[in-house]
């Protein structure tokens, strides 16, 4: 019997096997640990979103959604207004991503699995799903995206990691919509074949679209699931076909779906990394190292430091330290992806927060001049340790010739150095300060703490309405 099941599974396309997994996973498959971690990710994600409510790109996207798709089924976070589920996913996804403060997964391909949560929320609200069903969809989305990140590297082939979100989003949204296995497979076929994103979004000077890229992928994933529910079919086999994903985008890879989380097996959500600082994750250990070094300097760092050497792994170098634009960032998006800038600000100010990326600081002549002292290079030994660790080593030379060096491997928020529930809640409070009232904060915290007992997600949206 087992041999027959294996034979039948091998004859199925990858989209069919993923759909089978998505339809078979149940809430009872979730361990207490993954439920606890999922609730932490949910609160962290909502905090990131609400914190960005008043930012310029967010207001532009919200205006588009409110103007063009009124009176639908899914709420735009921070408001009482509803729009279509795909547009709510788009706006809310941008809010989650804008500060570059939401969680991360690092493997052959890096990504931000919590980018899937807006699609889960929008679809759960539209379908009237319970808190348990929301958590299940979240865990499913994390599992799919992270397993794909384990399977193949996209960035070195010129494609953006959000391509994997086309698959995870379609399956999570489709599961919440109650799609059949066949419909789930078609949702993947439609989504993946039609909406591939290029890596140029994260090269050179970064634009506003850096924050939009996954939001747009999720929007397309939700729309693809809606199409599949109406009986629309997509190109198949979308992975293995002559002009499919393997041949055109990722290269060939194998995915053992039977090893995915559930039935006592650990889920990938438990391996994701929460951010302590608002910066690209590969910079997190560099921030900790820079802050440690700053404490050891007597006097004004601006005057005393003659040289700063940042040794990092390949991903840190190519993503955060290779491009010349990283030494003269003109946008927030470039600055929070710049090791020279982030390390400079950590040393000069002794902190890294959302104000670190204020336009006046980006153009500060003293900051620009100090960045000329910073050199970033790859250390192959650090590359070999990645992605199990995310090491950065910083060496500074002082005006008296003294040299100081610090290496940090696992930042706060890494599974080996996890943030506590209390720290996640404190992060939420800081992000929403001045945006939500204390009463709203407490209502949101209560909802997330008890989400598995909630009959629907509407109270969450109601607790996060921002006053104009």
C-alpha positions in Angstrom: 0.0 0.0 0.0 2.8 2.4 0.9 4.6 1.7 -2.4 1.4 2.4 -4.3 1.0 5.7 -2.5 4.6 6.6 -3.3 4.1 5.7 -7.0 0.9 7.8 -7.2 2.6 10.7 -5.5 5.5 10.7 -7.9 3.1 10.8 -10.8 1.5 14.0 -9.5 2.8 17.4 -10.4 4.3 19.5 -7.7 1.4 21.9 -7.6 -0.9 18.9 -7.1 1.2 17.6 -4.2 1.3 21.0 -2.6 -2.4 21.3 -2.9 -2.9 17.8 -1.4 -0.8 18.9 1.6 -2.7 22.2 1.9 -6.1 20.5 1.9 -5.0 17.7 4.4 -3.4 19.8 7.1 -5.7 20.4 10.1 -5.6 22.5 13.2 -5.1 19.3 15.3 -1.8 18.9 13.5 -0.5 22.1 15.0 1.7 21.7 18.1 1.4 24.0 21.2 4.8 25.4 20.3 3.9 26.4 16.7 0.6 27.9 17.9 2.4 30.0 20.5 5.0 31.1 17.9 2.3 31.8 15.3 0.6 34.2 17.8 3.9 36.0 18.4 4.3 36.4 14.6 0.7 37.6 14.2 1.2 40.4 16.9 4.6 41.3 15.5 3.1 41.6 12.0 0.1 43.7 13.1 2.4 46.1 15.0 4.6 46.5 11.9 1.5 47.3 9.8 -0.2 49.8 12.2 3.1 51.5 12.8 3.4 52.3 9.1 -0.2 53.5 8.8 0.7 57.2 8.1 3.6 56.7 5.8 3.4 58.2 2.3 3.4 55.1 0.2 0.8 53.5 2.5 -1.5 56.5 2.2 -1.2 56.3 -1.6 -2.0 52.6 -1.8 -4.9 53.0 0.7 -6.3 55.9 -1.4 -6.2 53.6 -4.5 -8.0 50.8 -2.7 -10.7 53.1 -1.2 -11.4 54.9 -4.4 -11.6 51.9 -6.7 -13.0 49.0 -4.8 -15.5 50.3 -2.2 -18.0 48.2 -0.2 -16.4 44.8 -0.4 -15.6 42.1 2.2 -12.1 42.8 3.6 -11.0 45.6 5.9 -8.0 47.9 5.3 -6.0 47.8 8.5 -6.3 51.0 10.6 -9.7 51.9 9.1 -13.3 50.9 9.1 -13.4 50.8 5.4 -13.6 47.6 3.3 -12.4 46.7 -0.1 -11.9 43.5 -2.2 -9.8 40.8 -0.5 -7.0 41.2 -3.0 -6.8 44.9 -2.6 -7.0 44.7 1.2 -4.1 42.2 1.0 -2.2 44.6 -1.2 -2.5 47.6 1.1 -2.1 45.7 4.4 0.8 43.8 2.9 2.6 47.1 2.2 1.9 48.3 5.7 3.5 45.1 7.1 6.6 45.4 5.0 7.2 49.1 4.8 9.4 49.5 7.9 11.4 46.3 7.1 10.7 45.2 10.6 8.7 42.0 10.1 10.1 38.5 10.4 12.6 36.7 8.1 13.6 33.2 7.0 17.1 32.5 5.7 18.0 29.6 3.5 19.0 29.1 -0.1 16.6 31.9 -0.7 15.8 34.5 2.0 12.3 35.8 2.5 9.8 37.3 4.9 7.1 34.7 5.6 4.9 37.1 7.7 4.2 38.9 4.4 1.6 36.1 3.9 -0.4 37.1 6.9 -2.3 40.0 5.2 -3.7 37.5 2.6 -4.7 35.2 5.4 -6.4 38.0 7.3 -8.3 39.4 4.3 -9.5 36.0 3.2 -10.4 34.9 6.7 -12.5 38.0 7.2 -14.2 37.6 3.8 -15.1 34.0 4.5 -16.0 34.4 8.2 -13.3 32.0 9.3 -12.4 31.4 13.0 -9.2 32.3 14.8 -8.1 28.6 14.6 -8.6 28.6 10.8 -6.5 31.8 10.6 -3.7 30.3 12.5 -3.8 27.1 10.4 -3.6 29.2 7.2 -0.7 31.2 8.6 1.3 28.0 9.5 0.5 26.6 6.1 1.7 29.7 4.3 4.9 29.8 6.3 5.5 26.1 5.6 5.1 26.4 1.9 7.2 29.5 1.4 10.0 28.3 3.7 10.2 24.9 2.1 10.5 26.5 -1.3 13.2 28.8 0.0 15.0 25.7 1.2 14.7 24.1 -2.3 16.2 26.7 -4.7 18.0 30.0 -4.8 16.2 32.6 -6.9 18.2 35.8 -6.2 21.3 34.7 -8.0 19.2 34.0 -11.1 17.8 37.5 -11.1 14.3 36.7 -9.6 12.8 38.0 -6.4 12.0 35.9 -3.4 8.3 37.0 -3.6 7.8 34.5 -6.4 7.5 31.9 -3.8 4.8 34.0 -2.1 2.7 33.4 -5.2 2.5 29.8 -4.2 2.2 30.1 -0.4 -0.4 32.9 -0.7 -2.6 31.1 -3.2 -2.6 27.9 -1.1 -3.3 29.7 2.2 -6.0 31.9 0.7 -7.5 29.0 -1.2 -7.6 26.9 2.0 -9.5 29.6 3.8 -11.9 29.8 0.8 -12.6 26.1 1.1 -11.1 25.2 -2.3 -10.9 21.6 -3.4 -7.5 20.0 -4.0 -8.0 20.5 -7.8 -9.0 24.1 -7.3 -6.0 24.7 -5.0 -3.7 23.3 -7.6 -5.2 25.5 -10.3 -4.8 28.5 -8.0 -1.1 27.8 -7.8 -0.9 27.3 -11.6 -2.6 30.7 -12.3 -0.6 32.6 -9.6 2.9 31.3 -10.4 2.7 31.4 -14.1 1.4 34.9 -14.4 3.1 37.2 -11.8 6.8 36.5 -11.5 8.9 39.4 -10.1 12.4 40.4 -11.0 15.2 40.8 -8.5 15.9 44.4 -9.8 13.5 45.5 -7.0 16.4 44.9 -4.5 19.4 46.0 -6.6 21.2 49.4 -6.6 19.1 52.3 -5.4 16.0 50.8 -3.9 12.6 52.3 -4.7 9.3 52.3 -2.8 8.4 49.1 -4.7 10.7 47.2 -2.3 7.9 47.3 0.2 5.2 46.7 -2.4 6.7 43.6 -4.1 5.4 40.9 -1.8 2.2 42.8 -1.2 1.6 42.7 -4.9 2.5 39.0 -5.1 0.0 38.2 -2.3 -2.7 40.4 -4.1 -2.2 38.3 -7.2 -2.2 35.0 -5.2 -5.6 35.9 -3.6 -7.0 36.9 -6.9 -5.8 33.6 -8.4 -7.5 31.7 -5.7 -10.7 33.6 -6.4 -10.4 32.7 -10.1 -9.8 29.0 -9.3 -12.9 29.0 -7.1 -14.9 30.1 -10.2 -13.6 27.2 -12.2 -10.7 29.0 -14.0 -7.8 26.7 -14.8 -4.1 27.7 -15.2 -1.1 26.4 -17.2 0.0 23.0 -16.0 2.4 21.6 -15.1 3.5 25.0 -13.9 6.7 23.8 -12.3 7.8 20.9 -14.5 6.5 22.0 -17.9 8.6 22.8 -20.9 8.3 26.5 -20.3 7.6 26.1 -16.6 9.1 27.5 -13.4 12.0 24.9 -13.2 13.3 25.6 -16.7 12.7 29.4 -16.8 13.3 30.5 -13.2 14.6 28.3 -10.5 16.3 25.3 -12.0 15.3 21.8 -11.2 14.7 20.9 -7.5 13.0 18.2 -5.5 10.5 18.9 -2.8 9.6 16.1 -0.4 6.1 17.2 0.6 5.7 14.2 2.9 8.4 15.6 5.1 6.5 18.9 5.7 5.3 19.9 9.1 2.4 18.1 10.8 1.8 14.6 12.2 4.5 15.2 14.8 6.9 16.9 12.5 8.2 20.4 13.3 6.9 23.3 11.3 9.0 25.9 9.5 7.3 28.8 11.3 9.3 27.8 14.4 12.5 28.4 12.5 11.7 32.0 11.4 13.6 35.0 12.7 11.9 38.0 14.4 13.6 41.4 14.0 14.7 43.4 17.1 15.7 46.3 14.9 14.1 47.8 11.8 16.7 46.8 9.2 17.3 44.0 6.7 18.0 40.9 8.7 21.5 40.3 7.5 22.4 43.6 9.3 20.9 42.6 12.7 24.2 41.1 14.1 26.1 44.1 12.6 23.9 46.4 14.7 24.5 44.5 17.9 28.3 44.5 17.2 28.4 48.2 16.4 26.4 49.1 19.5 28.8 46.9 21.6 31.8 48.7 20.1 30.3 52.1 20.7 30.2 51.5 24.4 33.9 50.9 24.5 34.9 54.2 22.9 35.8 57.0 25.1 34.9 60.4 23.6 33.1 61.3 20.4 33.0 58.4 18.0 32.7 60.8 15.1 36.1 62.3 15.9 37.8 59.2 17.4 37.1 56.5 14.8 39.6 56.4 11.8 38.4 53.3 10.1 35.4 50.8 10.3 35.8 47.4 8.7 32.6 45.2 8.3 33.3 41.6 7.5 30.2 39.7 6.5 28.9 36.6 4.7 28.1 36.4 1.0 24.4 37.4 1.4 25.3 40.3 3.6 27.8 41.6 1.1 25.8 41.1 -2.1 22.5 42.4 -0.6 23.8 45.1 1.8 27.3 46.0 0.8 28.1 45.5 -2.9 26.4 48.4 -4.6 27.9 51.9 -4.5 24.5 53.3 -3.8 24.7 51.8 -0.3 27.3 54.5 0.6 25.0 57.3 -0.5 21.5 56.2 0.2 18.8 58.5 -1.2 15.8 56.5 0.0 14.7 54.8 3.2 14.5 51.6 1.2 18.2 51.8 0.3 19.3 52.9 3.8 17.7 50.0 5.6 19.5 47.7 3.1 22.9 49.4 3.6 25.5 48.0 5.9 27.6 51.2 5.7 24.7 53.4 6.7 23.2 51.1 9.4 26.6 50.5 11.1 27.4 54.2 10.9 24.1 55.2 12.6 24.5 52.6 15.2 28.0 53.9 16.1 27.1 57.6 15.9 23.7 57.5 17.6 23.9 54.4 19.8 20.6 53.1 18.5 18.7 52.0 15.3 15.0 52.8 15.1 12.6 54.1 12.5 13.9 57.6 13.0 17.3 56.4 11.8 16.0 56.6 8.3 14.7 60.2 8.5 15.5 62.1 5.2 17.5 64.7 7.1 19.8 62.0 8.5 20.2 60.4 5.1 21.6 63.7 3.8 23.5 64.7 6.9 27.1 65.7 5.7 28.7 64.3 8.8 27.0 60.9 8.3 28.0 60.9 4.6 31.6 61.7 5.5 31.7 59.0 8.2 30.5 56.4 5.8 33.6 56.9 3.7 35.5 55.3 6.6 33.5 52.1 6.3 34.6 49.2 4.2 32.5 46.1 3.7 33.9 42.8 2.5 33.0 39.1 2.5 34.7 36.7 4.8 34.4 33.2 3.4 34.5 31.7 6.9 31.4 33.7 7.8 29.8 32.6 4.5 30.4 29.0 5.5 28.5 29.6 8.8 25.5 31.1 7.0 22.5 30.6 7.1 22.8 28.5 10.3 24.1 31.7 11.8 24.1 35.3 10.5 27.5 36.4 11.5 29.0 39.9 11.2 32.3 41.1 12.5 33.1 44.8 12.9 36.6 46.1 13.5 37.3 49.8 14.3 40.6 51.6 14.4 40.8 54.7 16.7 42.8 57.9 16.3 45.4 56.6 18.8 46.0 53.4 16.8 44.0 51.2 19.1 41.9 48.5 17.4 38.7 47.0 18.7 36.7 44.1 17.1 33.4 42.4 17.9 31.7 39.5 16.1 28.0 38.6 16.7 26.5 35.4 15.3 22.9 35.1 16.4 20.9 38.3 17.0 18.1 38.7 19.4 15.1 37.2 17.6 17.0 34.2 16.2 15.6 30.8 17.3 18.8 30.3 19.3 18.3 33.7 20.9 14.5 34.2 20.8 12.5 37.2 21.7 10.1 36.6 24.5 6.4 37.2 24.3 7.0 40.2 26.5 9.6 41.6 24.1 7.2 41.1 21.2 4.5 42.9 23.1 6.9 45.8 23.9 7.8 46.0 20.2 4.1 46.2 19.4 3.6 49.0 21.9 6.5 51.0 20.5 5.3 50.6 16.9 1.8 51.7 17.7 2.6 54.5 20.2 0.8 57.6 19.0 -1.2 55.6 16.5 -3.4 53.5 18.8 -4.8 54.4 22.2 -3.8 52.3 25.2 -7.3 50.8 25.2 -6.9 49.8 21.6 -3.5 48.3 22.3 -4.9 46.2 25.2 -7.8 45.0 23.0 -5.5 44.0 20.2 -3.2 42.2 22.7 -6.1 40.3 24.2 -7.4 39.2 20.8 -4.0 37.8 19.7 -3.4 36.1 23.0 -6.8 34.3 22.6 -7.0 34.1 18.9 -7.6 30.4 18.9 -10.8 31.0 20.8 -12.1 33.7 18.5 -15.0 33.0 16.2 -13.8 35.5 13.6 -11.2 38.1 12.9 -13.4 41.2 12.7 -12.7 42.3 16.3 -9.0 42.5 15.5 -9.6 45.0 12.7 -12.0 46.9 15.0 -9.4 47.3 17.7 -6.9 48.8 15.3 -8.8 51.7 13.8 -6.5 54.7 13.7 -8.0 58.1 14.3 -7.4 60.5 11.3 
